[in-house]
């Protein structure tokens, strides 16, 4: 299989445009990196900007089906710049913004094949060799990237076959993700059916304050609070930060640990089995039930979270966590926030929040249904991981010339 430079497969990159603000309907739609996904597809459910751009510029820079949009500026320490998405819209006129460029395939190459190989290069982090950082923004040296990277180029019919196989594999992954989302929606729907709106309380359930049924323990904020130099990638005690706690469970990326001596110097924030962990700073309201989900003997929380420790057998932790995830409840919690630069939920405010308290047998009925759904979700997540691994394997084999 021949190798060919990326620059020989694309026409000269077309830079994006941003234009100026417009207050009328005559503006043109402009795609931004907020409309990018990490799987090469556009997400137009997020707001697409409408800008005022000169008609001559629109004529020379409008996107056409089959174009690839590449991110030139953005990225993060954990995600290199250079993400790509495929443009396949046949209606309306779209441009892309000045943080991106258009890559338009030449006739002897199949656009979808090129998309997948660019996704593969990004996944392998090869693109990071061609990025630099100025004024806090990571930029892609696009011309250097295109002129220095060589890729295998099989006959165009083989390119089409590879793209078709990868399309079908990605569709299966997308469907599995949709099924997982639907299970979450199902759990929340069952909650509403059984208990109603927990804020307006149309079923007239008994109510109580959170501190009537939970003791609230915050993270240690004293002089011994760990400094950056106290953290390491491994150690005696797992020290959770707010990024490790999401609405969907624990996020095991970027785990930090402290030593046994540092752990012993802290007075508060030690997690026990059965505790609920709630984020109270930054992204407020993420909540997880700690029930052996983390395979570490010693775990503490940082000062941006609190522990809720059950003190009353009239409430279930599983029920309480789902209650906190309810949309109406989330809006209510926002009314108890303070701070502007960084929202926070002080413990004094958290204690004041009233919650509905249905009879425990109703809660247990809900828990049974939720646990069955969660079991299905775990199986689907395992299946999703296998599908994603298979997708990566197909990509690797395809671009080594081992698939066809």
Secondary structure as GFF3:
##gff-version 3
##sequence-region A 1 404
A	DSSP	beta_strand	3	5	.	.	.	ID=ss1
A	DSSP	three_ten_helix	6	8	.	.	.	ID=ss2
A	DSSP	beta_strand	14	15	.	.	.	ID=ss3
A	DSSP	beta_strand	28	31	.	.	.	ID=ss4
A	DSSP	three_ten_helix	33	35	.	.	.	ID=ss5
A	DSSP	beta_strand	49	51	.	.	.	ID=ss6
A	DSSP	alpha_helix	55	61	.	.	.	ID=ss7
A	DSSP	beta_strand	68	71	.	.	.	ID=ss8
A	DSSP	beta_strand	73	74	.	.	.	ID=ss9
A	DSSP	beta_strand	84	86	.	.	.	ID=ss10
A	DSSP	beta_strand	94	96	.	.	.	ID=ss11
A	DSSP	beta_strand	100	103	.	.	.	ID=ss12
A	DSSP	alpha_helix	111	123	.	.	.	ID=ss13
A	DSSP	three_ten_helix	126	130	.	.	.	ID=ss14
A	DSSP	beta_strand	131	134	.	.	.	ID=ss15
A	DSSP	beta_strand	137	140	.	.	.	ID=ss16
A	DSSP	alpha_helix	142	148	.	.	.	ID=ss17
A	DSSP	beta_strand	150	152	.	.	.	ID=ss18
A	DSSP	alpha_helix	156	195	.	.	.	ID=ss19
A	DSSP	beta_strand	207	209	.	.	.	ID=ss20
A	DSSP	alpha_helix	210	213	.	.	.	ID=ss21
A	DSSP	beta_strand	214	218	.	.	.	ID=ss22
A	DSSP	three_ten_helix	228	230	.	.	.	ID=ss23
A	DSSP	beta_strand	237	240	.	.	.	ID=ss24
A	DSSP	three_ten_helix	242	244	.	.	.	ID=ss25
A	DSSP	beta_strand	245	246	.	.	.	ID=ss26
A	DSSP	beta_strand	249	250	.	.	.	ID=ss27
A	DSSP	beta_strand	257	258	.	.	.	ID=ss28
A	DSSP	alpha_helix	260	265	.	.	.	ID=ss29
A	DSSP	beta_strand	276	279	.	.	.	ID=ss30
A	DSSP	beta_strand	287	289	.	.	.	ID=ss31
A	DSSP	beta_strand	299	301	.	.	.	ID=ss32
A	DSSP	beta_strand	305	310	.	.	.	ID=ss33
A	DSSP	alpha_helix	317	325	.	.	.	ID=ss34
A	DSSP	alpha_helix	327	334	.	.	.	ID=ss35
A	DSSP	alpha_helix	347	352	.	.	.	ID=ss36
A	DSSP	beta_strand	354	356	.	.	.	ID=ss37
A	DSSP	alpha_helix	360	399	.	.	.	ID=ss38
###
